[in-house]
Amino acid sequence: MTEVVPQPDRPIEPISSYEHDGLVFDVVDAGPADGPIVLLLHGFPQRASSWRDVAAFLAEAGYRTLALDQRGYSPGARPRTRLSYTSDKLVGDVLALIECVGTPVHLVGHDWGAVVAWRLAAAHPTLVLSLTAVSVPHPSALAASLMTSSQALRSWYVLAVQPPALPELVARLAPEALEALLRGSGMTEDELTSFRAEILADGALSGALGWYRGAALDWHRTEHVTVPTTFVWSDGEQAIARRGAELTAQFVNGPYDFVVLEGATHWIPTQAPRELAAIIGDRVGS
């Protein structure tokens, strides 16, 4: 894919969906049409709706937000094979959206969305004006923390979801087991209601788990990030050890801030949207 050339005189058209790699992706386009663009990437097991409150606060500040329902989540973008969820595919989907916009963007990602954001910013810095990564550190920092912290134990579930069809069967026959894990990570009852509707009832679980299964085939190094970056971590985080969060600074060569939200869980976009929007605004405006 060629690098995007900014087109300031291009008519601004709202984006509700776009096609890439034979798939159709849904987008929630909000805020002033002529505002600076903030592209929002959700994580597991949530969808673009998880950014609703953050997007509202950013709109008040004058930003246009594009919240993407990513591969495996958009109803028209749910391929079945593991190879369909390797990082080159996931990054390529976001690059295609940036190409539709026709201008570099401010990139924000939470959880798995943060992994995609880190990799895209590292590989395509001319397309990313700034990066705000939430909860999940730079992939190389996360890898380094596996042997020097509790991270390996915290990541047990990555192996648990590898068998094809088995996690989906458990979710269908005993959904309370999966919900108990999510509740233990800090998910609220409202967030669990969204999970039931948007992931289980809508048939998105296999696609969502495809990210973990694809990652098992996709061990490659992520380069250092050179764009202005903020990493947001919470001290109530269950899945990511602080060690990886602290190591992230070693993998950012540009301007960098590390922000710790005290008293917050992993689910920062839905549980601390005002605080996160302010952090994003600080990075975008710096």
N, C-alpha and C positions, 0 to 999 in steps of 0.2 A: 504493500500500500504506500502511495506517495505521501509525502508530508503535506499537511494542510496549509494552504496559503490564506492568510486573513483576507476577508472580502468585506470591508466596512460598508460598501454601498449595496451589498446584497439585501434584497427585501427580507424582512424578518417574518418567517412563517412559523406558526406553532407546530410542534412535533407531537403527534400522539402515537406514532408507530413508525418503524422503518424495517427494511429487509436487509439481511446479511447472511451469507453462507447458506442460502436456501431456507432461512428461518425468518419469522416475523417477531419483532420485539416491541413491547408496549412501553410507552414513556409517559410520565406525568409531567407536563410542562406548566410551570406556575410562575407567578411574579411578573413584574413589568417586562414587556417584550424587548425593550431596548436596554435592559440592565445587564451588568456583567454576568456571565454565565457560570453557574456553579453546578457541576455534574455530580450527582449523588448515587453512590453504589451501595446497595444493601448487602447484608450478610445472611447467614443461615440461622434459623429457618424463618426468615422474614422476607418481605417484598418491598416494592417501592413505597407502599403505604406507611412503612416504618419511618419515613422521612417527612410525613405530613406536617407535623408541628415544627420541625426544624425549618422546612421550606416556608412555612407561614411567617416565622420570625425573620428569615432572610428576605422575604418579599417586602416586609415592612421597612427593611433597611435598603431596599432598592435593587435587590438582586433577582435575576431570573434563574430558576432552578429547573434542572432536568433530572428527574428521578427515574432510573431505568429498572424495569423488571428484567433481570438478567437471564442468561441461558439456563434452562431447566425450570424456570419460574414462569416466564411468559407462556401463555397457552400455545402460542404458535412457534415456540422455540424449546421443545423438550425432546431432543434426540435421546436415544436409548443406550448407546454404547459408551464405555469408559473413555475411549479415545476422543469422544466428542467434547470432553470436559478438561482437556489439558490446558495449561496456562496460555499457550499461543492462541487457542480458540477463544478463551474468555477475554483476553486482552484485545483480540481482533474485533470482538463484538463492540467494545467500547470505542475503539479507534473508528469503527464505521459510523458510530453516532457522532463523534467529533467531526468526521468528514461531512456528515449531513449539516452540521451547524456551520461549518466553514470558517471556524476561528478557534484558536487555542482557548482552553477553559481552565477554570479553577476546579480541581479534582478533589472529591471527598469520598472516602470509603470506610465502611464499618465491617468488622469481622472479615469474612471472605472477600467482601468488597474492598477492604483495605489491602488485601494481598494483591488483587488485580491492580489497584491504584498504585501501590509501590512498584510493581513490575512495569506498568505502563509509563510511569514518571521516569523510571530509570532508563528505559529503552527509547523513549520518545520525549525528551525534555523540551523540545521546541513546541510541543502541543499542550504543555501543562504550565500554566502561569503560576500556580501554587498547588501544594498538596497538603491536605489535612487527613491523616490516617487515624482511625479510631479503634481502640482496643487491641488490634493485632499489629505487632511491631514489624520492622523490616524483615523479610523472610530469612536473610542471612543471620540477623540477630536472634531470631526465633530458633533457627537451627543450632546456633552456638550455645543457646541456653539449655538445650536438651540434655547435655552432659554435665552441666554446672549448676543445676537448680532442680526444682520439683517439676519442671515442664514435662518431662517424659511421662510421669505419673498422671499429670493433668490432661495429657493428650491420649489417654487410653481409648477413648471413644472413636478415635480415627481408625483404629484397627477393628473395633467392634462393628463398624458399618460397612466393612469391605465385602463380606459375603453377599452375592447378588440375591435379591428378593427376600432374604431373611429379615432384615430390619423392617422392610415394608410389611411383612407378614405379622411381625410383632406389633407394629403400629396399628394394624387392622384388627388384630385379635385382642390386644391388650394395650390400647392407647394410653391408659393411665400410667403405664410404666415409663413411656417416653415423656409424658407430661410431668411426671415426678422429677425426672432429670432436669427438664427445663425449669420447673419451679425451684429446684434446688440451686440453679444458677442465678436465680433472682428474678425470673420472669413473673410478671403480675398476672392476675386472673384475666384482665382485659387483653393482655398480650397473648395469653393462651387461647382466648376466644378467637383472636385474629389468626393464630396458628392453625386452629381447627378448621376455620373457614377457608383460608387462603392456601394452606399447604395440604392438609389431609383431604378435606372435602373437594377441593379443586383439582386434586390429582397431581400436585407438584412435588410430592415427597421423593419419588425416585429421581427426578431431575435435580432436586436439591442435594440429595446424597451423591449424585454423580460428581459433584465437585471434589468430595473426599476420595472417591474411587479413581477419578482421573489424576488426582495428585499423587497417588501411589505409582503412577507410570511416568511421572514428570519431575524428576529431581534434577533441577538445573540451578545454576547460580544466578542470583539477582544482583545486578551491578549497583554501585553506589548511586544515590540520588543527588542531583545537583540543583534542583529547583528549590525555592523557599518552602520549607516544610514545618508542619506542626504535628507532633504525635500526642494523642490524647489517650490516657490510660486511667483506670479507676481502681481505687484501693479495695473495692469490694469485688474485684475481678476473680472469677473462679477458674477460667480456662487458661489464662495467660499469666505466667509467673512474672514478678517484677524484674527479674534478671534480664529477660529478653527486652523488656521495655527500656531498661537502663542502657543496654548494649546498642540500642538503635542509633544513638548519636554517632557511633563509629562508622555508620554506613550512610551518613548524610554529609555531603561536602558543601552544600549551600547553607544559607541562613536556616537555623533550626531552633525550635522551641519544644520542650517536653512539658506537658501539662498533666498533672494528676488531679482528678476529680475525687474529692474525699466523700465517702459515704455512698458512692454510686456503684452499681453493679455493672455487669458486662453490657447491659442493654441501654447504653447511653443515649442513642438518638430518640428513643421513646420515653425514657425516664428523666432525662436532663436536657430537653430540647432547647430551652432558653439559654442555658449555659453553653451548650455545644454551638448553637448559632452564633453566640457572641465570640467564641473562640475562632470559628470559621471566619467571621467578619474581621477579626483582628489580623488573621493571616492574609486574607484577601486584600485588605486595605493597607497592608504594610509595604 
